[in-house]
Each structure stands twice: as structure tokens, then as C-alpha cells.
Amino acid sequence: MKQTFSVPRIHCDGCVATVTMTLKSVPGVTTVEGDAAQKTVDVVFDPAQVSEERLRQALTNVGYPAAN
């Protein structure tokens, strides 16, 4: 499953790196691609292993909450 998150606090490539590393560490996530200009993160994950809510929580835990 692919989900795009809007993450308003992403401002630079360092932010993208932090978000990418965090989400890739979540079991069930296979691909993460961030875009600092668009302030978005595309995540490909297995919904049988991880929920969208768990991904949102991981973002919030590192200071980059996803917008609704």
C-alpha cells in the first residue's frame, strides 16, 4: 500500500533524512521517499504489518507530525 503524508515541518534535506530514517525503521515499511519542496513523504508499506496510524505516530515522535 502507498500513502502520501503531508508533513508541514519538513524544511530541508536534513528533515527528509530524519523522517526517512524513522519511517524505514518501522517494521512493514518497504520504501520511503521524501520531498522537502512539497513537504510530503511517500511511504510504501504492508498494511498487514503496520497501520497508517502507527506511521503517523512515528512521525509525531520525531517532531514531524503529519497534517490531516
C-alpha positions in Angstrom: 0.0 0.0 0.0 1.2 3.5 -0.7 0.3 6.5 1.4 1.4 10.1 0.9 1.7 12.2 4.1 1.8 16.0 4.2 4.4 17.0 6.8 4.5 20.8 7.2 7.6 20.8 9.4 9.8 19.5 6.7 12.0 22.4 5.6 15.3 20.8 4.2 17.0 17.7 3.2 18.1 17.1 6.8 14.4 16.9 7.8 13.8 14.5 4.9 16.7 12.3 6.1 15.3 12.2 9.6 11.8 11.3 8.5 13.1 8.7 6.0 15.3 7.0 8.6 12.5 7.0 11.1 9.9 5.5 8.8 12.3 2.9 7.3 12.9 1.6 10.8 9.2 0.7 11.3 8.6 -3.0 10.5 6.5 -3.4 7.4 7.7 -0.3 5.6 9.4 -1.0 2.3 10.0 2.3 0.7 10.1 6.0 1.8 10.6 9.0 -0.4 10.5 12.5 1.0 10.3 15.8 -0.9 11.4 18.9 1.0 9.9 21.3 -1.6 6.5 19.7 -1.4 6.7 18.9 2.3 5.5 15.4 1.6 6.6 11.8 2.3 5.5 8.8 0.2 5.5 5.6 2.1 5.1 2.1 0.7 4.1 -0.4 3.5 2.4 -3.7 4.2 -0.9 -2.9 5.9 -0.9 -6.4 7.4 2.2 -5.4 9.4 1.8 -1.7 10.1 -1.1 0.8 10.2 -1.3 4.3 8.9 -1.8 5.4 12.5 1.5 3.8 13.5 3.3 5.6 10.8 1.7 8.9 11.8 2.8 8.2 15.4 6.4 7.5 14.3 6.4 10.9 12.6 5.0 12.7 15.6 7.5 11.0 17.9 10.4 12.6 16.0 8.8 16.0 15.8 7.3 15.9 12.3 3.6 15.3 12.7 1.7 14.6 9.6 -1.1 17.0 8.7 -4.6 15.6 8.4 
